[in-house]
Amino acid sequence: MTASQPPPLEAVAGDITTQRVDAVVNAANTSLLGGGGVDGAIHRAAGPSLLAECQELRRTRYPAGLPVGEAVATGAGDLPCRWVIHTVGPNRRAGQTDPAMLASCFESSLREAVRVGARSVAFPAISAGIYGWDIEEVARMAVDTVGGSDLLDHLSTVRFVLFGREALAAFESRL
Ligand code: AR6
């Protein structure tokens, strides 16, 4: 089903694990097996079934791990959403400085969310933590990529969920 009008993008301060949306995006790593930051919070809140699904994905579709810039959906375990969309942002600290890879994370996550049937999606500031990207640049890539996507017609809510005042301000000013 297609919405009559693309939704306005929202930015809120908060914890992505508590969002009542159909799908939340996880800033994962190539291993898909968990980590710190958003990834750790999502795995803790979702419980062991999420890790089991990720292990199964590694065994079947991604034996070498999920490539940077791609996205894949799983169920959401105990989270109050239906799907987790895992994506891997570029790690600036490891020399991955191409903004197109960051844009690709937002675009492929949106595509994966629409593919599984989500109508509302929450994104964190992918790569703005452990992976070392400047929050202003992440806000620019996130808002421009998601805001310019044709896929928005399929969604009723797209929300950026940010940790901290600086991150929220960066997204608000870009919006
Ligand atoms: N809700 C919303 N935002 C959060 C939350 C939360 N619960 N927790 C952290 N943030 P990061 P990355 C913010 O480091 O930079 C993991 O170990 C955080 O303040 O989670 O893509 C993975 O396994 C920052 O603004 O993700 C990878 O190895 C943003 O979310 C690596 O970190 C992203 O920070 C990925 O690093």
Boltz pocket constraint, residues with backbone or C-beta under 6 A from the ligand:
constraints:
  - pocket:
      binder: B
      contacts: [[A, 14], [A, 15], [A, 16], [A, 17], [A, 27], [A, 28], [A, 29], [A, 34], [A, 35], [A, 36], [A, 37], [A, 38], [A, 39], [A, 40], [A, 41], [A, 89], [A, 124], [A, 125], [A, 126], [A, 127], [A, 128], [A, 129], [A, 130], [A, 131], [A, 132], [A, 133], [A, 161], [A, 162], [A, 163], [A, 167]]
      max_distance: 6.0
